[in-house]
């Protein structure tokens, strides 16, 4: 959580300084829910994060240097400086590159799990994240419906932050709680206070285990508030003050800090903060010194297409 917060604070600063091309979208306030998902998974699982899942990515094993390489356009990063700054992924690590279209990663993850079943690979879980707004899309319905029918080991984590960009939830859906949608698909669901790190660890750990043991798809709805605008281009002034001042508007890192202090771990917290800050600064420095793609010399074919073509020529 700390690594994600410091990394994104640094990215916001670099964006304002004109060093990052494209948008920057922060997961401020969602770190507990996101990190819990990454922690609950293990090697061999599939993780399909969205734009606010820096914490989950890092918890699942994405190197921080690869984060900075992608945002700063280094050709040494997993996307080789080609694919913007948020669509990064690493199939070797089980991290799917994000598709911007809301809800699309549900069906993408379901497809990977179906492929694993056809190849008789057992024991893997797929986890993907989305916001409350994405639950109103056709992609969400189609992907979750297929996963439910096929009883796939899929965990769908919804960060219910009460807004789809600037659209409040009462203009998004009529059900009392997004968790009610689980019944409609015939799957299990559980809600959690997304500002409580320990509760998130407990609920996400349980959902992943159920999926792994054959209980089919699991829907987890984390209730929280996005503590920033939709992106660094957005001031978020449309968010109601009442929500900001409610329990839902708590900062999960502040909650975590208080937990450590109450348990006599205040010194540990400060050490973790210092270590995270140093790691971020070192990653930015290293990525800043690396080469970017040369438009005249780069082989712009997709990496996999390039490899397949070279293999065919050798044969």
PyMOL commands that set and color helices and strands:
alter all, ss='L'
color gray80, all
select helices_A, chain A and resi 2-16+31-40+54-60+64-72+91-93+104-118+132-136+138-150+169-171+178-185+197-212+241-244+247-249+252-262+266-288+303-314
alter helices_A, ss='H'
color red, helices_A
select strands_A, chain A and resi 46-48+126-131+154-160+163-164+167-168+188-193+218-223
alter strands_A, ss='S'
color yellow, strands_A
deselect
rebuild
show_as cartoon
